[in-house]
Amino acid sequence: MALDPALLEILACPEDKGPLLYFADEDALYNPRLKRRYRVTDGIPIMLPEEAESVDDAEHERLVAKADADGVTPTFEP
């Protein structure tokens, strides 16, 4: 289930308050600055810092490349 576009416009990382990248096909929101991924479960973003997953450098590069290739833009412009 994709997230509502209006919700995406206001979603920010709970840790650094910056924009996120949304990967609907992976049910995930990603903060490339902190290399932290947040799950989206049944259309609900799980935005608790203790529930976030840290990703390694290889996964970070994959997600950034995927965002570029798929035209994924940040949830908002700071």
MITI-593590 format. One record per residue: x, y, z of N, C-alpha, C, CB in turn; chain; residue in one letter. Coordinates in pm, 1 decimal, padded with zeros to 6 digits. Glycine has a CB too. Layout:
<drengus>
- X	Y	Z	X	Y	Z	X	Y	Z	X	Y	Z	A	A;
...
</drengus>
This chain:
<drengus>
- 00084.3	-00117.4	00000.0	00000.0	00000.0	00000.0	00089.2	00124.1	00000.0	-00096.1	-00000.4	00122.0	A	M;
- 00071.1	00209.7	-00098.2	00153.0	00330.8	-00109.8	00109.2	00435.9	-00008.4	00144.5	00388.2	-00252.4	A	A;
- 00204.1	00516.6	00031.6	00173.8	00624.5	00125.0	00103.0	00739.1	00054.1	00301.9	00674.9	00192.1	A	L;
- 00017.6	00806.5	00126.5	-00055.6	00922.1	00075.9	00044.2	01032.4	00039.0	-00158.8	00973.3	00181.4	A	D;
- 00033.1	01091.0	-00080.5	00124.9	01198.5	-00121.1	00125.9	01317.1	-00023.6	00087.4	01247.8	-00259.8	A	P;
- 00012.1	01348.6	00036.7	00008.0	01459.6	00133.4	00090.5	01426.0	00257.4	-00137.8	01491.3	00173.9	A	A;
- 00087.9	01299.8	00298.3	00169.0	01257.1	00412.6	00316.9	01264.5	00378.2	00131.6	01114.0	00455.7	A	L;
- 00352.1	01221.9	00258.1	00493.0	01224.4	00216.3	00551.0	01365.6	00219.7	00507.2	01166.5	00075.5	A	L;
- 00468.3	01465.2	00190.1	00517.4	01603.4	00188.3	00559.2	01653.7	00325.3	00411.8	01694.2	00132.6	A	E;
- 00511.0	01590.2	00431.6	00543.6	01638.3	00566.6	00631.1	01541.9	00646.3	00416.8	01664.0	00642.9	A	I;
- 00653.9	01421.2	00591.5	00735.9	01324.1	00665.1	00881.5	01368.6	00671.5	00726.6	01185.3	00599.9	A	L;
- 00936.8	01360.6	00790.6	01077.8	01395.2	00812.8	01139.4	01288.8	00902.5	01092.8	01538.1	00876.7	A	A;
- 01268.8	01277.2	00894.9	01340.6	01184.6	00981.8	01325.1	01230.6	01126.9	01491.5	01175.6	00941.7	A	C;
- 01287.7	01141.0	01217.0	01273.8	01181.2	01356.7	01407.0	01212.3	01424.1	01203.4	01073.2	01433.4	A	P;
- 01516.4	01170.8	01362.8	01647.5	01193.9	01423.5	01708.5	01327.7	01382.4	01741.8	01081.8	01386.2	A	E;
- 01713.7	01356.0	01251.9	01776.7	01482.5	01208.8	01677.6	01582.1	01147.4	01886.3	01453.1	01107.9	A	D;
- 01550.5	01543.9	01144.2	01441.1	01630.9	01095.3	01452.7	01665.1	00946.9	01438.3	01759.8	01175.5	A	K;
- 01535.3	01592.9	00874.2	01553.9	01617.5	00731.6	01462.2	01530.5	00646.6	01698.4	01593.0	00692.8	A	G;
- 01463.5	01554.4	00514.8	01378.4	01479.1	00423.1	01424.1	01333.8	00408.6	01376.7	01546.3	00286.8	A	P;
- 01331.5	01253.0	00360.0	01354.5	01110.8	00340.3	01330.1	01073.9	00194.8	01264.3	01027.7	00433.0	A	L;
- 01379.6	00959.5	00155.5	01350.6	00903.0	00023.8	01251.9	00788.9	00045.5	01482.1	00853.3	-00049.5	A	L;
- 01143.3	00786.4	-00033.6	01041.5	00683.8	-00018.6	01051.1	00582.7	-00132.0	00901.7	00746.5	-00014.6	A	Y;
- 01068.7	00457.4	-00094.9	01073.6	00347.4	-00190.5	00948.8	00263.2	-00170.5	01203.5	00261.6	-00173.3	A	F;
- 00845.1	00292.5	-00248.8	00716.9	00222.9	-00234.7	00732.3	00073.6	-00259.4	00613.5	00281.3	-00331.2	A	A;
- 00814.8	00036.5	-00357.5	00830.6	-00104.7	-00391.1	00905.9	-00183.4	-00283.4	00902.8	-00117.8	-00523.1	A	D;
- 00971.4	-00113.2	-00192.3	01043.3	-00179.5	-00082.5	00978.1	-00151.9	00052.6	01189.3	-00133.7	-00079.6	A	E;
- 00865.6	-00078.8	00051.6	00798.2	-00041.3	00176.5	00896.9	00017.7	00276.0	00727.7	-00162.7	00238.3	A	D;
- 00968.9	00122.3	00231.2	01071.8	00181.0	00316.3	01088.3	00330.4	00289.5	01204.6	00109.3	00295.1	A	A;
- 01125.2	00400.2	00394.9	01169.8	00539.0	00387.8	01317.0	00536.8	00426.3	01084.5	00635.2	00482.6	A	L;
- 01396.9	00617.8	00357.1	01541.4	00611.9	00379.7	01598.6	00751.1	00400.5	01611.6	00543.3	00262.2	A	Y;
- 01684.3	00762.2	00502.7	01758.7	00885.1	00528.6	01903.3	00861.2	00484.1	01751.0	00926.9	00681.3	A	N;
- 01942.6	00916.9	00367.8	02078.5	00893.2	00319.2	02186.0	00964.7	00401.4	02088.6	00936.6	00175.7	A	P;
- 02149.5	01067.0	00475.4	02248.5	01139.1	00556.4	02295.4	01054.6	00674.8	02189.7	01271.9	00606.8	A	R;
- 02202.1	00982.0	00736.2	02234.5	00899.8	00853.3	02243.9	00751.3	00820.7	02130.9	00920.7	00960.9	A	L;
- 02214.7	00715.2	00694.5	02212.8	00575.8	00650.4	02117.8	00493.4	00737.1	02354.6	00515.7	00654.7	A	K;
- 01994.3	00545.5	00751.9	01892.4	00481.0	00833.7	01768.2	00455.7	00749.3	01857.9	00567.3	00957.5	A	R;
- 01713.8	00334.3	00760.3	01594.1	00295.9	00685.7	01480.2	00272.1	00785.5	01620.5	00167.9	00598.2	A	R;
- 01362.4	00326.4	00750.1	01241.9	00309.5	00830.7	01142.1	00225.0	00752.3	01180.1	00447.5	00869.4	A	Y;
- 01086.3	00123.6	00814.5	00988.1	00036.4	00749.5	00854.5	00107.2	00734.2	00969.8	-00093.3	00829.3	A	R;
- 00780.0	00065.5	00632.7	00641.0	00105.9	00614.8	00562.4	-00024.7	00619.0	00617.2	00187.9	00478.1	A	V;
- 00476.6	-00038.9	00719.4	00400.6	-00161.9	00739.8	00252.2	-00134.1	00720.9	00427.4	-00220.7	00880.2	A	T;
- 00191.4	-00201.1	00625.6	00048.9	-00182.5	00596.1	00014.6	-00035.0	00574.7	-00036.6	-00239.8	00709.8	A	D;
- 00102.8	00035.2	00506.2	00080.0	00175.9	00475.5	00108.6	00271.5	00589.5	-00059.1	00194.2	00432.6	A	G;
- 00166.5	00221.4	00697.3	00197.3	00305.5	00814.4	00348.3	00313.4	00831.4	00130.2	00248.9	00944.4	A	I;
- 00405.8	00434.5	00820.9	00550.2	00447.7	00841.6	00584.9	00427.8	00989.5	00599.8	00586.3	00792.9	A	P;
- 00681.9	00343.1	01014.5	00729.7	00317.4	01151.3	00848.5	00411.1	01174.5	00770.8	00163.8	01172.5	A	I;
- 00821.3	00524.4	01236.1	00918.9	00632.4	01245.3	00987.0	00642.2	01382.2	00851.8	00762.6	01213.8	A	M;
- 00989.5	00534.2	01456.3	01059.1	00533.9	01584.9	01207.6	00509.8	01560.8	01000.2	00425.8	01680.4	A	L;
- 01294.5	00596.2	01612.4	01438.1	00577.8	01590.9	01488.3	00440.0	01632.9	01514.4	00683.4	01665.9	A	P;
- 01433.7	00385.9	01740.4	01479.9	00254.2	01785.9	01433.7	00140.2	01694.0	01430.4	00228.5	01927.5	A	E;
- 01339.1	00167.6	01606.1	01292.2	00067.4	01509.4	01363.6	00080.3	01374.4	01141.0	00080.7	01489.3	A	E;
- 01439.3	00186.9	01355.3	01508.3	00208.6	01228.1	01622.8	00109.6	01212.8	01560.9	00353.2	01218.3	A	A;
- 01656.8	00085.6	01086.6	01766.1	-00006.1	01054.7	01882.9	00073.5	00996.6	01719.2	-00116.5	00954.9	A	E;
- 02000.5	00054.9	01051.4	02121.0	00114.6	00993.4	02163.7	00029.0	00875.1	02236.4	00126.3	01099.4	A	S;
- 02203.1	00094.7	00766.2	02247.4	00019.0	00649.3	02397.6	00037.9	00629.7	02169.9	00063.0	00522.3	A	V;
- 02460.1	-00061.9	00568.5	02603.2	-00053.1	00542.2	02628.4	00029.6	00415.8	02664.6	-00194.2	00527.9	A	D;
- 02754.4	00051.6	00385.0	02790.5	00136.2	00270.5	02737.9	00081.0	00138.0	02941.5	00151.1	00262.8	A	D;
- 02742.7	-00049.5	00120.7	02695.7	-00109.7	-00004.1	02545.4	-00088.5	-00021.6	02728.7	-00260.0	-00006.9	A	A;
- 02468.7	-00107.1	00085.7	02323.9	-00086.3	00077.8	02291.7	00061.6	00056.8	02254.9	-00138.1	00205.7	A	E;
- 02367.6	00148.0	00120.7	02350.2	00292.8	00100.4	02369.4	00327.9	-00047.1	02450.1	00373.3	00188.4	A	H;
- 02477.6	00278.8	-00105.9	02503.8	00306.8	-00247.8	02392.4	00252.0	-00337.1	02638.8	00246.6	-00289.9	A	E;
- 02342.4	00133.6	-00304.6	02232.8	00076.2	-00381.8	02108.4	00163.9	-00375.5	02200.5	-00063.9	-00331.5	A	R;
- 02074.4	00208.8	-00254.9	01953.8	00290.4	-00237.9	01967.3	00426.3	-00306.5	01924.0	00310.1	-00089.3	A	L;
- 02082.9	00487.6	-00296.5	02104.7	00616.9	-00361.9	02098.3	00600.5	-00513.9	02241.4	00677.4	-00319.6	A	V;
- 02159.7	00495.0	-00565.3	02155.5	00469.3	-00710.0	02013.2	00439.0	-00755.1	02248.8	00352.1	-00747.3	A	A;
- 01939.7	00363.5	-00676.0	01800.7	00332.4	-00707.7	01716.5	00459.7	-00710.1	01743.3	00232.3	-00606.2	A	K;
- 01737.7	00547.1	-00613.5	01663.8	00673.9	-00610.1	01691.8	00754.6	-00736.3	01701.6	00756.0	-00484.5	A	A;
- 01817.7	00761.7	-00775.8	01854.4	00834.3	-00897.9	01791.1	00771.0	-01021.1	02006.7	00838.4	-00914.0	A	D;
- 01799.0	00639.1	-01031.2	01747.8	00567.8	-01148.6	01595.4	00574.7	-01157.6	01792.6	00422.0	-01145.0	A	A;
- 01529.0	00569.0	-01042.3	01382.4	00566.4	-01040.0	01319.5	00705.0	-01028.7	01335.2	00481.1	-00925.6	A	D;
- 01403.3	00809.3	-01016.1	01350.3	00944.3	-01002.4	01285.7	00972.1	-00867.9	01251.4	00969.5	-01109.6	A	G;
- 01331.6	00900.7	-00764.0	01278.9	00922.3	-00628.6	01335.1	01054.2	-00575.8	01316.0	00802.6	-00532.6	A	V;
- 01247.3	01141.0	-00530.5	01288.6	01270.7	-00478.3	01263.6	01275.5	-00327.9	01213.4	01385.6	-00549.9	A	T;
- 01332.9	01365.8	-00257.5	01310.6	01377.8	-00113.1	01166.5	01413.9	-00080.9	01404.0	01482.1	-00053.8	A	P;
- 01123.7	01377.0	00038.7	00986.6	01404.0	00079.9	00955.0	01552.6	00084.1	00960.8	01343.2	00214.7	A	T;
- 01055.3	01636.1	00105.1	01037.5	01781.7	00101.3	01173.8	01844.7	00079.0	00971.1	01835.7	00233.4	A	F;
- 01172.1	01971.1	00040.4	01297.2	02045.3	00022.8	01323.3	02125.9	00149.0	01291.1	02138.6	-00102.8	A	E;
- 01439.7	02108.2	00209.9	01470.9	02181.0	00334.8	01486.1	02331.8	00311.6	01600.0	02125.6	00397.3	A	P;
</drengus>
